[in-house]
Amino acid sequence: MFAHRIKNNNVNTEAHMRSGNLPVRYSIDNDGNPALCYLTADPGTSTTTLNVNDNTYFPTAGTVYIDNELISYTGKNGTTQFTGCTRAASLTQYALGSTRTFNAGSAAAHSAATGVILVSNTCSPSLTHWGSALICDGLFDQDRGYIFNYQRTAVVVQTVPTTAFLIRLAPSVSNSQVGDLGSKDLLNRSQLLLKQIAVQTYGTSTTPGSIIVEGILNPVNFVSATWSPLNLTVQGGQPSLAQVATNVTWTSGTTYALPGEQVFAFSATPGGDNNQELNELKELTNNPFGGVGAYPNGPDVLAVNIKIVTGTANGTVLLRWSEAQA
């Protein structure tokens, strides 16, 4: 069902956006209504009891948010008081994929009628997000920018495939710093455009077979990985909004990326330099509303596998790409 259309100015000779990559946005709000529970008296800065109009639907212990102060409590006195309060408390709970600790402001006075919001919720709302798409048409396809690269050296190449590395767009960004959702404030709307992959092998056995390099998009056995941003000095200090990983957790009984979808594969000659152009491949993107897990609850993940038909070898795998900034 076609829902909405935005007609942008179509007579400019230059694009008014870096790319036509626009988001389809969803949100779930799991929040309390401050009008249902509110203070009936100012608790000052040190009072350990909160007087409210009605706390019937609050748990017997928890953490509430008033103005910019977190206050934990250990009990209730009837339906009009929270007791055992700790002022300027912290809140530790599972959120956005991991256990996190939240802090707010210092203990402060709060006027009567200020809303009291429960924030120590233990339920997790969910959202099914299949079937939404944004269609953009137009030109301006050539977006000049940087050519980024990442190389994994000293890969031991065997007859069983080895995953040299994974690459994905960072889930979120802020001021060129990448992070998980919630730790940065902008969802990453870039497009990762693959350019070329190269492989150099050395130290081959006496009768080596061909070297096979393959790209697996969103491998089905991927569980999690330790992601590193490419803007670190150790990675060359590139201004990329992508992340790479070599420390990967696969499903039980597997040690390398399994399709998924094989988007490229080529044969390389042992003991030499070989490369494969990837310009014709589709872009790698984030999903419509972000995430930090495995696709579709996170960005596209590309795994690069390498193996040798017979014998053994060592190798270096180099990937080049560009990023169209949204």
DAKAUR-V671432 format. One record per helix or strand. SS is the DSSP state (2 for helix, 1 for strand). FROM is the first residue (numbers start at 1). TO is the last residue. If there is no record, write none. Layout:
<<SS | FROM | TO> <SS | FROM | TO>>
This chain:
<<1 | 38 | 39> <1 | 50 | 52> <1 | 62 | 66> <1 | 69 | 73> <1 | 75 | 77> <1 | 81 | 83> <1 | 86 | 86> <1 | 90 | 95> <1 | 98 | 103> <1 | 115 | 115> <1 | 117 | 118> <1 | 148 | 157> <1 | 162 | 169> <1 | 172 | 174> <1 | 177 | 179> <1 | 181 | 181> <1 | 184 | 184> <1 | 186 | 187> <1 | 191 | 202> <1 | 211 | 217> <1 | 222 | 229> <2 | 233 | 235> <1 | 242 | 250> <1 | 261 | 268> <1 | 273 | 277> <1 | 284 | 285> <1 | 302 | 308> <1 | 313 | 324>>
